[in-house]
């Protein structure tokens, strides 16, 4: 377990999955990150790679050959190496091996860096194509945050501020874990979305087409608590339906589920990323603590 610390925050990350484990306010010891209670959901902030969400029938095809991957891929369940560490930053690395090549036939290097600065955690992804042919992949974050003013046993509810005052639309991934093209309105008022248990009856709320670049959890008085800023084409917002879970996930995605019934090539999936041999993909998102 690696720890980053400054005058405001203490952050802990595990090399297993390069996954955030804790974000605490030093002054009060308040924990902002969901702590993985198995009663609701055992993870905290998994990294999604080389796919985001689900494949139709759990399968995908490259040059006519069929492969299988579990939902969200394999990186979240693998051990990363620590390749750089300071008091306020750490970099993890995962490289393809014989086992990954059996299910994902591309040679890759995946680095995940966390940088703590003031009240902000910068999460940086880099993906490099180490092979000799074009590589196709998706990547995403899945951090879960404790809801303010909610105790265990309370009804799940909350409000979230977006940076887009225009009407928002969502797609939903409830067709055997895959999406359909139908769009549904997401009702907001003055940039603010009020959600509760029923908001997630159809699984995640999926805002694609780069509709938002900021999502901030507010308390019951409308004060910002913690939020994400990102430049990803898709945002997933999720809490496990039917459990009144006291947390919500804010998930920047460079990728999304398969279309229901999709049987095309992996490279042609919706929101797919492509890398030529030797090329590098980089992106990041920021977690900001407001209180």
N, C-alpha and C positions, 0 to 999 in steps of 0.2 A: 504494500500500500504506500503510495507516494502522497506527501502533503505539501501544499502550497500555502503560504501565509503572508499577509501584510498587516497593516494597522487596522484594517476593517473586516477582512474576511479570512476564514480558514477553509480550504478546499481539499478534499481527499479524493484520490483516483486509484482504481485498481488496475493492475496490468492485465487482469483477466477481462478481455473485451475492451481494454482501454476505457473503462466505464467510470464516469463520475459516481462517487459514493456519498459525498456530503458537501453542502455549502452552508457554512455557519457564520452568523454575525458575531464578531468577537465581543462586542459590547454586552449583548444579552444572551449569547449562546443559542440564539434562535436558529432552528434548522429549516432551510427552505426546500431542500431536495427531498422527494419522497424516499422513504427508507426501506421499501421493498417487502412490506408485510405480505406473506404468501396468502393470507386470507383474501386479499384483493388482487395483487399483482406482484410477483417476486422480484421484478427488475427495478432499476432506478433510472438509468440513462443509456440504454444500449445503442451501439453504432450499427446501422443497417448497411450491409455490404455483402455481396455485390448486387443484391436486389433490394428493392424497397417494397414492402407488403407482399402480396401473394401472387403466385403463378397459377394460371388456369390448369386445374388438375395436378398442380404441383410440378409441372414439367415445362421445359423450354427446349428450343431447337437451335443448333448451330450447324449450318451447312447440311441440314437434313438429319443430323444425329441428335437424339433425344437425351437430355440430362434432367436430373431432378435436384431441386434445392428446397429446403424448408423456408417457411415464411421469414422474410427479412434477411435471408442468407446465413452465413456462418461466422462472420467476424465477431459477433457479439459473444460467441461461445468459445473463442480461442484465446490463448495467452499471447500477449504482445511482449516484445522486448523494450526495455527502457534504453533509449540511445542518447538522451541528453537530459540533464536535470540541474535546475538552480532553485533558489528559495521560492521563486515566483513563476517558474515555468517547468514543464516536463514534456518530452516527446516520446511517443511509443511507436513501434514499428512492427508490422506484420508482413511477412513475405510468403508468396506462394510456395507450396511444397508438394510432395507426391500425393498427399491426401486431398488438398484443395484442387489439384489438377484433375482428379477423378470426377469431381462434380462441377468444376468451373475451369475449362481448359485454357486459361490464360495465365501467363506469368506476370505477376504484379508485385508492386511494393506499395503498401498502405501505411502512411504516417499520420498520427493524430497528435496534435500539440495543444496543450492547455497553457494559457498565459494569464496570470492574475495581475490586474492593474487597477488600483484604487477599488472601486466597487463593481468591477466588471471582469468577467471571465471570457476570454477570447478562445474559441474552439476552432482550430485550423485543421482542415483535411488536405492531404496531398495523396494523389494516386498516380503511380508511374507505371507505364507499360514496359515491362522488362523483356517482353517476348519479341518475336520477329513478324508478327501479324497484327492487324488492327484489333484492338481490344474494346469490348462493349461492357458497360457497367452502370449501376445506379448506386447512390449513396445517400444516407439520411441520418438525422439525429432523432432521438426519442426521449428527451429529458422529461421527467415527471416532477411536478412541484406541488408541495402541500398547499391546500386551499386555506386562505386566511379566514378566521372566524368560524371554521368548521371543526367540530369535534367528532370523534368516532360515535356513530349512532345517529348523528344529525342527517337530515336530508341533504343530498348533494346539490350544491348551487354555487353560482359565482358570476362575476362579470369580468369581461376582458375588453381592453381598449385596442383598436386597430388604427393603423395610419391611413386608412382609406375610408373616406366618407361616402363614396359611391356605393350603389347597391352591390351586394356580394351574392355570389351563387356557389353552390357546392355540388359535388358529385359524391356518391356513396358507394362503399365497397362491401355491400351485403349480399352479393350474388355468388355464393360459394367462395367467398373471400376475394371476389374480383369486382370491378366497377362496370357500370353501364353509362352510356352517354347522356342520359337524362340529367337535367340540371334543376336544382331546387333553390329557392330564395333563402338567404340567411338574413334574418331581420336584425338590423342594428339601429340605434338611435344616437346621433351625435358621436359616431365612431365606436360606440359601446355595444357589445353583444352580451346579453344576459342568457346564461345557460343553466340547465339543471339536468337531472337524471335522464329525462326524456329526450334531451338534445342528442344523446348517443344511442338511441334505440336502434338506429341503423348503422351502428359501429362508428368509426371516426367521421368527423366533419372534415371534408377534404376541399380546400380552397386552392384550385390549380390556376394556371394562366397568370402567375405572378400578381395576384390580386392584392396581396398585402406583403409588407416587409417589416412589420413591427407588430408584436402581440404582447400586451402587458396585463398581468393579473392585478385586479383592483380589490381592495377590501370593501366592507359594507358601507364605508363612508366615501367610497370613490377615490381613495388614495392609492397610488401605484405601489405595488409590493415587489414584484419581480417580473422581468420580461425578457423577450428575445428580439433581437434585430438580425436580419438575414437578407440575403439576395438569392433565395432559392425560388424555383418556378412553382413550387407546390408547398403548401402547409397542411399538415394533418393535426387535428386537435382531438384528443381521445381521453375517455375515462371508461372503465369497464362497466357496461350497462347491467343494471339489476343488482348492484352491490352497494349503492350509495357510497362509493369510495371517496375519501376525503382528499383527492388529488386530481390534477388534470395534466395531461401531457401536451406540450407545444413542440411540434415536430417539423423542422425544415427539411424538405425532401428534394433531392435531385433524382426523381423517379417516382413511380406510383405503381399500383396494382396492374395486372393484366386487364384488358377488356374481357368481360365475360365471353367465353367461347373462342378466345384468341388462340390460333394455331399457326401463326406466322413465325418468322425467324426472330431470334432474340434481338438482333441488331435493329429490328424495325418496331420494337415495342414503343409505346407512348412514353415520352420523357426519358429516352435513352441517351447516354453519354458515350462518346467515342474517342479513342486515343490511338494515334499512330504509333508504331514502334519507337520507343525512346521518349515519347511525349509525356508531359506532366499536366495533370489537372489539379487545380488548387481552389479551395473556397473556404469560407469560415462563417460562423455565426457568433453572436455575442450574447451572453447572459448578464443582465444588469440587475443588481440588488438596489432597491430604492429606499429601504427602511432598515 
